[in-house]
Amino acid sequence: MIQIHFFQNPSGELLGFEISGHSGTAEAGNDIVCAAVSSAAYMAANTVTDVLTADAEVAVRDGEMSLRIGQKDAALCRSLLKGLKLHLIALEEQYPDHINVSYTEV
């Protein structure tokens, strides 16, 4: 199962995410659910770091990705992270046995 944790401050503003796991809907390399999640996550991370040039930490490992945005750039990245959240929630609704979205206060 793909686990997606969004980081948010006490007021609910999104400050990043951590994604780990595999959906298990197909063999590695042929899994459209993993591909959809990965593509959205990479687009968001690249936009934050290379387009918005926000202060952010990105880490990528096999089957894992995390993005943490500094509090000072939260407003700059707000719309992008909300869009990513909506997209991943829609995927969770389509594949409830393969994706889980949750929230962690930081």
VOGU-3710 file (C-alpha; in Angstrom, 3 decimals, decimal comma):
1> miqihffqnp> 0,000/0,000/0,000  1,149/3,541/-0,715  1,185/5,643/2,462  0,932/9,411/1,986  1,416/11,668/5,009  0,870/15,386/4,612  2,662/17,593/7,134  0,679/20,551/8,435  1,175/23,172/11,094  -1,316/23,589/13,983
11> sgellgfeis> -3,457/25,945/11,867  -3,758/23,300/9,132  -1,421/24,872/6,571  0,390/22,240/4,500  4,177/22,133/4,902  5,041/19,092/2,817  4,522/15,382/2,462  6,083/11,958/2,757  5,155/9,108/0,417  6,274/5,513/0,860
21> ghsgtaeagn> 5,407/2,038/-0,292  4,066/0,451/-3,444  0,469/-0,088/-4,472  0,927/-3,707/-5,460  -1,574/-3,461/-8,307  0,985/-4,714/-10,850  4,638/-5,645/-11,236  7,191/-2,908/-10,642  7,543/-0,860/-13,798  3,984/-1,635/-14,916
31> divcaavssa> 2,061/-0,239/-11,948  -0,109/2,682/-13,072  -1,154/3,546/-9,514  2,457/3,952/-8,392  3,201/5,863/-11,581  0,318/8,283/-10,989  1,386/8,996/-7,407  5,073/9,302/-8,312  4,414/11,613/-11,236  2,282/13,961/-9,126
41> aymaantvtd> 4,841/13,977/-6,297  7,770/14,720/-8,619  5,822/17,489/-10,347  5,044/19,093/-6,991  8,612/18,771/-5,675  10,149/20,126/-8,886  7,733/23,051/-8,941  8,481/23,918/-5,309  12,257/23,767/-5,724  12,879/24,837/-9,338
51> vltadaevav> 9,945/27,092/-10,260  8,929/28,700/-6,966  12,490/28,378/-5,602  11,086/27,852/-2,115  13,218/26,877/0,856  12,543/23,129/0,900  14,173/19,803/1,657  13,537/16,967/-0,780  14,615/13,379/-0,195  14,151/10,507/-2,638
61> rdgemslrig> 14,912/6,870/-1,919  13,647/3,643/-3,465  9,910/3,634/-2,839  10,012/6,858/-0,794  9,873/10,603/-1,324  9,564/13,473/1,110  9,252/17,230/0,775  9,407/19,662/3,677  8,841/23,353/3,139  10,093/26,012/5,503
71> qkdaalcrsl> 7,352/27,887/7,362  8,362/31,156/5,669  7,509/29,710/2,221  4,265/27,973/3,227  2,083/30,692/1,696  4,070/30,584/-1,559  3,484/26,829/-1,891  -0,079/26,740/-0,506  -1,994/26,328/-3,775  0,382/23,744/-5,180
81> lkglklhlia> 0,223/21,560/-2,072  -3,572/21,872/-1,886  -3,792/20,763/-5,513  -1,498/17,805/-4,845  -3,587/16,844/-1,825  -6,812/16,938/-3,860  -5,238/14,839/-6,608  -3,946/12,202/-4,189  -7,247/12,056/-2,308  -9,020/11,436/-5,625
91> leeqypdhin> -6,591/8,586/-6,341  -7,218/7,222/-2,840  -10,961/7,221/-3,559  -10,356/5,295/-6,810  -7,901/2,826/-5,216  -8,843/2,631/-1,512  -7,102/-0,710/-1,017  -3,832/0,632/-2,421  -3,477/4,270/-1,235  -3,897/5,815/2,217
101> vsytev> -3,716/9,580/2,794  -3,194/10,883/6,338  -2,042/14,044/8,116  0,642/14,751/10,687  0,899/17,972/12,675  4,433/19,371/12,792
//
